[in-house]
Amino acid sequence: MSLKRRLLVYLFLIHGIFLVLAFSFYLSQPLLIVCLELGLACSLALGIYLVNKVLQPLDFAQQFHDLLQDENYASRIKPDSNKEINELVLLFNRMLEALYKERLELGEQRGFLDRLLEATPTAVIVFDFDGKISLLNASAQNLLDVRESAGLSLPQLTQKNETTSSAELLQQLQQLLPGESAVYGDTEGRRYRCQRNQFTDRGFKRDFVLIDEITAELASSEKATYEKLIRVLAHEVNNTVAATGSVLESLLFYSGQLQAEDSHDFVTAIAAVRKRNGNLGEFIERFTRVVKMPEPELKAHDLAAMLDGIIYLYRQQCNELGISFNWVVREDLPLQMLDAPLMEQALLNIVKNAIEAVETSIKLGLQQAGYVKLELRRDADTRAILLSIRDSANLLSNVPHGQLFTPFFTTKKGGQGIGLMFVREVLNRHGYSHKLMANGEGETSFDILIEG
């Protein structure tokens, strides 16, 4: 029973008792009874009026409660004639107006934040209190090739997408702790700056991950660094080689002034130094080819015919080494706009690396006979042209993907790490995406994707 009803029951009960007591004097004093009854009726009416007035703030509080419960912050409570009640009504209305403005501002901020998250190129992953993914913005969906992720944890998402190119990146993200930042790579050689942090939501911590692709930024920085380094080295070495060569040529004039037995040793020593001098100049020249590479002059060329020429060039060498080198898929495709000298040199580097890897694998006894296979076809879904050069050596299975195109990195004994630098530069200048990786089938695959 409500407080108002209890008070009304109390009033009726008290006045009823007084009314019964008053009737006991009805016969002796009827006029007094009439006056008492009128007085009791007025008292009862006054009591009901006062109860309503006293409990009126509770009625307004109930209205305020209902508005809050319904989240109807735009409504207002009607004022009353009572001054004290009006102050309470004005207070409630100010509170409702403040809540309405705050809700409106929060809604605008949330709308702005949602639009910002969708428009930003940074991939954003937000987790709930249980570590499940609650938000994946458009950039994250495109980067990770994920559409349905709500309610999944990172390990579950990794398991669900273990066959995609983003599987390795997702696996690396699991190792990232709150407050940490790291640079990770994927199987296509792209590099990402990843950082994990926390924010407070309703008094509890929630995690979020930011992923920025920095492939172009790192490549540009690396290129500027090694170009400067190579130019300085080339300048110093070439000056030394030229001066040394001139001095050696001058020294040969004195060979006739020596005794016969001394003259032979003298000329032999000079020839050895000249040869080493020439090798040093050639060594530096190989580095400067990357720096001094001209801009591609694009003309229509038959890519398949270019690869046919490479097959003819290396066929005899492969036969002698016991390596099978041939096509597995060769589709007739339209001519491609490319710089033939640059592209041919890049493809020669790729094929040469594949053949040398298979040769090394055979010498190490890892296989009896190997192969290098070429595949040129158009992808049925994307309509892009895929050129794949695969070898059976599988020597890159334990090499981190992020190191393969790092300047001066090489897996060959005595190598200088120039070949892949040159290949990457040529492909990047043509706008061709590429990746070098162990394909999980006992092969190393160099894939070049030419967008149609």
Solvent accessible surface area in square Angstrom, and as a share of the most:
residue,aa,sasa,rsa
1,M,160,0.71
2,S,60,0.39
3,L,82,0.41
4,K,82,0.35
5,R,162,0.59
6,R,132,0.48
7,L,59,0.29
8,L,39,0.19
9,V,85,0.49
10,Y,129,0.49
11,L,27,0.14
12,F,108,0.45
13,L,107,0.53
14,I,56,0.28
15,H,21,0.09
16,G,30,0.29
17,I,86,0.44
18,F,108,0.45
19,L,66,0.33
20,V,107,0.62
21,L,103,0.51
22,A,5,0.04
23,F,108,0.45
24,S,86,0.55
25,F,107,0.45
26,Y,109,0.42
27,L,166,0.83
28,S,83,0.53
29,Q,90,0.40
30,P,70,0.44
31,L,140,0.70
32,L,78,0.39
33,I,1,0.01
34,V,73,0.42
35,C,74,0.44
36,L,74,0.37
37,E,54,0.24
38,L,114,0.57
39,G,40,0.39
40,L,33,0.16
41,A,60,0.46
42,C,90,0.54
43,S,50,0.32
44,L,37,0.19
45,A,62,0.48
46,L,103,0.51
47,G,11,0.10
48,I,53,0.27
49,Y,118,0.45
50,L,87,0.43
51,V,16,0.09
52,N,62,0.32
53,K,65,0.28
54,V,105,0.61
55,L,12,0.06
56,Q,32,0.14
57,P,42,0.26
58,L,98,0.49
59,D,73,0.38
60,F,16,0.07
61,A,39,0.30
62,Q,99,0.44
63,Q,81,0.36
64,F,19,0.08
65,H,94,0.42
66,D,59,0.30
67,L,29,0.14
68,L,61,0.30
69,Q,128,0.57
70,D,105,0.54
71,E,92,0.41
72,N,64,0.33
73,Y,37,0.14
74,A,66,0.51
75,S,38,0.25
76,R,101,0.37
77,I,6,0.03
78,K,170,0.72
79,P,100,0.63
80,D,32,0.17
81,S,110,0.71
82,N,49,0.25
83,K,151,0.64
84,E,122,0.55
85,I,11,0.06
86,N,40,0.20
87,E,104,0.47
88,L,48,0.24
89,V,0,0.00
90,L,96,0.48
91,L,80,0.40
92,F,22,0.09
93,N,26,0.13
94,R,143,0.52
95,M,83,0.37
96,L,0,0.00
97,E,71,0.32
98,A,58,0.45
99,L,60,0.30
100,Y,87,0.33
101,K,111,0.47
102,E,94,0.42
103,R,116,0.42
104,L,91,0.45
105,E,97,0.43
106,L,102,0.51
107,G,43,0.41
108,E,108,0.48
109,Q,111,0.49
110,R,148,0.54
111,G,22,0.21
112,F,122,0.51
113,L,84,0.42
114,D,55,0.29
115,R,160,0.59
116,L,88,0.44
117,L,29,0.14
118,E,100,0.45
119,A,84,0.65
120,T,28,0.17
121,P,126,0.79
122,T,26,0.15
123,A,2,0.02
124,V,10,0.06
125,I,0,0.00
126,V,20,0.11
127,F,3,0.01
128,D,45,0.23
129,F,91,0.38
130,D,118,0.61
131,G,32,0.31
132,K,63,0.27
133,I,3,0.01
134,S,58,0.38
135,L,53,0.26
136,L,16,0.08
137,N,0,0.00
138,A,35,0.27
139,S,24,0.16
140,A,0,0.00
141,Q,50,0.22
142,N,105,0.54
143,L,37,0.19
144,L,0,0.00
145,D,89,0.46
146,V,5,0.03
147,R,145,0.53
148,E,131,0.59
149,S,8,0.05
150,A,89,0.69
151,G,46,0.44
152,L,45,0.23
153,S,20,0.13
154,L,8,0.04
155,P,76,0.48
156,Q,80,0.35
157,L,0,0.00
158,T,18,0.11
159,Q,132,0.59
160,K,118,0.50
161,N,14,0.07
162,E,116,0.52
163,T,131,0.76
164,T,43,0.25
165,S,45,0.29
166,S,6,0.04
167,A,16,0.12
168,E,50,0.23
169,L,3,0.01
170,L,0,0.00
171,Q,106,0.47
172,Q,38,0.17
173,L,0,0.00
174,Q,65,0.29
175,Q,124,0.55
176,L,4,0.02
177,L,108,0.54
178,P,62,0.39
179,G,61,0.59
180,E,76,0.34
181,S,71,0.46
182,A,31,0.24
183,V,73,0.42
184,Y,34,0.13
185,G,11,0.10
186,D,3,0.02
187,T,21,0.12
188,E,58,0.26
189,G,25,0.24
190,R,75,0.27
191,R,64,0.23
192,Y,0,0.00
193,R,89,0.32
194,C,0,0.00
195,Q,67,0.30
196,R,34,0.12
197,N,74,0.38
198,Q,75,0.33
199,F,73,0.30
200,T,83,0.48
201,D,28,0.14
202,R,186,0.68
203,G,65,0.62
204,F,137,0.57
205,K,129,0.55
206,R,36,0.13
207,D,24,0.12
208,F,45,0.19
209,V,0,0.00
210,L,47,0.23
211,I,2,0.01
212,D,41,0.21
213,E,94,0.42
214,I,8,0.04
215,T,38,0.22
216,A,81,0.63
217,E,101,0.45
218,L,50,0.25
219,A,26,0.20
220,S,69,0.45
221,S,62,0.40
222,E,40,0.18
223,K,60,0.26
224,A,63,0.49
225,T,89,0.52
226,Y,5,0.02
227,E,36,0.16
228,K,145,0.62
229,L,82,0.41
230,I,4,0.02
231,R,130,0.48
232,V,81,0.46
233,L,81,0.40
234,A,8,0.07
235,H,109,0.49
236,E,99,0.45
237,V,28,0.16
238,N,73,0.38
239,N,80,0.41
240,T,81,0.47
241,V,28,0.16
242,A,69,0.54
243,A,59,0.46
244,T,43,0.25
245,G,22,0.21
246,S,68,0.44
247,V,84,0.48
248,L,11,0.05
249,E,78,0.35
250,S,55,0.35
251,L,64,0.32
252,L,46,0.23
253,F,169,0.70
254,Y,118,0.45
255,S,21,0.14
256,G,72,0.69
257,Q,141,0.62
258,L,75,0.37
259,Q,119,0.53
260,A,84,0.65
261,E,114,0.51
262,D,70,0.36
263,S,24,0.15
264,H,129,0.58
265,D,93,0.48
266,F,54,0.23
267,V,63,0.36
268,T,77,0.45
269,A,55,0.43
270,I,12,0.06
271,A,53,0.41
272,A,60,0.46
273,V,69,0.40
274,R,103,0.38
275,K,143,0.61
276,R,153,0.56
277,N,18,0.09
278,G,42,0.41
279,N,62,0.32
280,L,59,0.30
281,G,19,0.18
282,E,92,0.41
283,F,64,0.27
284,I,9,0.05
285,E,86,0.38
286,R,74,0.27
287,F,23,0.09
288,T,6,0.03
289,R,128,0.47
290,V,2,0.01
291,V,11,0.07
292,K,138,0.58
293,M,11,0.05
294,P,88,0.55
295,E,127,0.57
296,P,27,0.17
297,E,122,0.55
298,L,93,0.46
299,K,125,0.53
300,A,52,0.41
301,H,57,0.25
302,D,61,0.32
303,L,10,0.05
304,A,7,0.06
305,A,52,0.40
306,M,24,0.11
307,L,0,0.00
308,D,32,0.16
309,G,36,0.34
310,I,1,0.01
311,I,5,0.03
312,Y,145,0.55
313,L,117,0.58
314,Y,27,0.10
315,R,111,0.40
316,Q,114,0.51
317,Q,76,0.34
318,C,1,0.01
319,N,95,0.49
320,E,127,0.57
321,L,58,0.29
322,G,41,0.39
323,I,5,0.03
324,S,53,0.34
325,F,15,0.06
326,N,69,0.35
327,W,52,0.18
328,V,66,0.38
329,V,53,0.30
330,R,96,0.35
331,E,67,0.30
332,D,132,0.68
333,L,38,0.19
334,P,83,0.52
335,L,106,0.53
336,Q,26,0.11
337,M,110,0.49
338,L,0,0.00
339,D,11,0.06
340,A,21,0.16
341,P,101,0.63
342,L,17,0.08
343,M,4,0.02
344,E,72,0.32
345,Q,85,0.38
346,A,0,0.00
347,L,0,0.00
348,L,35,0.17
349,N,30,0.16
350,I,8,0.04
351,V,0,0.00
352,K,91,0.39
353,N,44,0.23
354,A,7,0.06
355,I,1,0.01
356,E,44,0.20
357,A,23,0.18
358,V,0,0.00
359,E,40,0.18
360,T,60,0.35
361,S,1,0.01
362,I,42,0.22
363,K,152,0.64
364,L,119,0.59
365,G,55,0.53
366,L,115,0.57
367,Q,36,0.16
368,Q,169,0.75
369,A,70,0.54
370,G,5,0.05
371,Y,60,0.23
372,V,0,0.00
373,K,54,0.23
374,L,0,0.00
375,E,22,0.10
376,L,2,0.01
377,R,72,0.26
378,R,55,0.20
379,D,38,0.20
380,A,86,0.66
381,D,133,0.69
382,T,92,0.53
383,R,136,0.50
384,A,0,0.00
385,I,3,0.02
386,L,32,0.16
387,L,2,0.01
388,S,5,0.03
389,I,4,0.02
390,R,43,0.16
391,D,8,0.04
392,S,17,0.11
393,A,8,0.06
394,N,50,0.26
395,L,65,0.32
396,L,23,0.11
397,S,64,0.41
398,N,143,0.73
399,V,27,0.16
400,P,74,0.47
401,H,37,0.16
402,G,26,0.25
403,Q,78,0.35
404,L,6,0.03
405,F,23,0.09
406,T,49,0.28
407,P,20,0.13
408,F,75,0.31
409,F,57,0.24
410,T,47,0.27
411,T,79,0.46
412,K,90,0.38
413,K,211,0.89
414,G,72,0.69
415,G,30,0.29
416,Q,58,0.26
417,G,10,0.10
418,I,19,0.10
419,G,24,0.23
420,L,32,0.16
421,M,2,0.01
422,F,21,0.09
423,V,0,0.00
424,R,27,0.10
425,E,11,0.05
426,V,0,0.00
427,L,0,0.00
428,N,75,0.38
429,R,61,0.22
430,H,24,0.11
431,G,60,0.57
432,Y,20,0.08
433,S,62,0.40
434,H,30,0.13
435,K,52,0.22
436,L,20,0.10
437,M,37,0.16
438,A,23,0.18
439,N,47,0.24
440,G,74,0.71
441,E,136,0.61
442,G,39,0.37
443,E,13,0.06
444,T,9,0.05
445,S,5,0.03
446,F,8,0.03
447,D,24,0.12
448,I,2,0.01
449,L,59,0.30
450,I,8,0.04
451,E,116,0.52
452,G,94,0.90
